[in-house]
C-alpha cells in the first residue's frame, strides 16, 4: 500500500489546483493528521535550479515544477479522521465539480483521481486524489494540487530516472 501511495503522490506532484487552498486547511493543525503543504514559492525555487540541472530530463522536471501553484497532502490512520477526510472530499466535489479521471481498487485500497481541465484538453488546472484502505492500520491520504500543468510535458518525463549528482573522480574519497 505504501508503494501505491508513494507512486500516486509522485505522479500527482506535477499537477496543479486553485480553489483547494482553504477547503482542506481545517486539517492542517489537527493532532492525528499529518499534513504537508508546498506553496508556489517553493515550486518556483525548484524551477530556478535549472542552472545546476544535469541533463535535459532534469531541466524539464524543474520547469514543470514551476507550473505548480500549491500541493497539500493529508494522511491519517485514525478511523474518525479517515471519515472526516472522506466527507470533506465528497463535500468539496459537490461544490467544485471535478471530472473523475481514474478509479483504482486493489487489495482493499481505493484510489480516486479527479481533475479540472484547462482551456485545452492537455492542461490540468486542479487535481484531487483520495486514497482509502479497508485495513485499519493503513493510512487514508488526501492530496490536492493546483496549477497549470501540460500533460504533454509529463509524458516527456516518462523515462525520468531521478537526479544524478556529481560523484567525483573514481576512487576518490
N, C-alpha and C positions, 0 to 999 in steps of 0.2 A: 504494500500500500504506500509506503514511504517513497518508493521509486516512482509510483504513479503520480503522487503529489508533487514531487520534485520535478518530474518531467513536465507536468501541466504548468507549474509555476514558471519554469524556464521558457516554455513555449509561449506563454502568455506575456512574458516580460516586455516584448516589443509592442504589444497592443496599447491602446490608449482610451480615456473617457473623461467627460466633463462633469456631469451632474452628480456624481457619486461622492464628491469631496465631503459633503456633510451628511449624506444619507446613512452612513455606517459609522460615523465618528463617535456615536454613543458607546461603541465597543472598545475604544482606544485605551481607556484607563480603568478597565474592569479587571479585578483580580480573578484569574481563571481563564482569561482570554489573552493570548499572546497577539501582539499587533506589530506590523512593520509598515511604515509609511515612507515612501520615497517621492519627493516633490520634484517639480520641473527643474529647479535649480541643480539638483543632483544629476539628473539626466543630462542637462546642459554641460555640466562638468565632465561627464563621461565623454560626450561628443567632442569636447575641446581637447581631449587627449590624442587627437589624430596625429599630432606631430611625433608622438612616441609609438604610434601603431606600427607593428611589424606585419606586413602582409596586407593584401587588398581586402581579404575577408574580414580581418580585424578592423580595418578602417570602415568598411561597410557597416559592421555591427555597431561601432561607436557612432556613426552618422545616424543609424536607425534609433539609437538610444536618445538622440537629441529630439526626436519627434514625439517622445513620450512626455506627457504632462504630469501624470500622477499615477502612482501604484500603491494600493493598500492591500495588505494581506492580514487576515484574522484567522487564528486557529485556536481550537479548544477541544479537550477530551471530556469536559464536564457535560453531562446529559442536558441539564437545564439551559446551558449556553448554546449547545448544539441546536436545540429547539428554537431559541431566540434568533440565532443566525439564519436558520431556515425561514422563519417567519419574516424577518427583516428583508431577506432576499425576495420572497414572494410579494411583500408589500411594495418593494422598490419596482419590481417588474410590472405590477398593476399600474403604477403611476408613470412609469417610464418604459414604454413598450420596446423591448429589445427582441430581436429575432433569435430563436433558438438555433444555434449553429450546429451543435452536436450534443448527443447524449450517450454516455458510456455506462454500462453496468458490467462489473467484473468482480466476482468473488465477494459479493456483499457491498461493494463500493458503487456509489452512484455519482457520476460526474456530469454536470450540465454546463454547457458553454453558451453564453448569449452575447450577441454583438449588435451594435448600431453602426450601419454603414454610412459612409460619407456620400458626397455627390457622385463619386464613381464607385463601381462595384468593388474595386480592389482597395478602397480606402476604409479603414476601420477607425471610427471616432470614439467608440466606447465599448467596453467589454466587461463581462461579469462571469466568473466561474464559481460554481458551488460544488463542493465535494463532501459527501456524507458517507458514513460507513455503518453497517449494522453492528459491527464489533464495538463494544463499549470502550475498549482500550484504544481504539483508533481515533484520530482527530477529525473533526469537521473543519473544513477550510473554506473561507470566503475570500475571493480575490477579485478586486475591482481595479480597472485601469482606464485611463483616458488619454487622448492624444490625437494624432493624425498620421496613422501608420499605413504605408502602402504594402499590401500583401505580396506584391511582386518583389519588393525589397527583401522580405522574409524568405521568399522562395530562393533567392540568390544565395542565401546563407545556409542552405540545407546541408552542405558538406562541411560546415564550420566545425573544427575540432577543438577550438579553445585558444587561449592566449599562450604564446610561447615566449618566454623571457630569454634574456641573454644568458647562456650557460657558461660563458667564459671559455678560455682555452682548454682543450682537452688535457686532462691530467693535472690541472692547477687546482689548488685547494684554498 
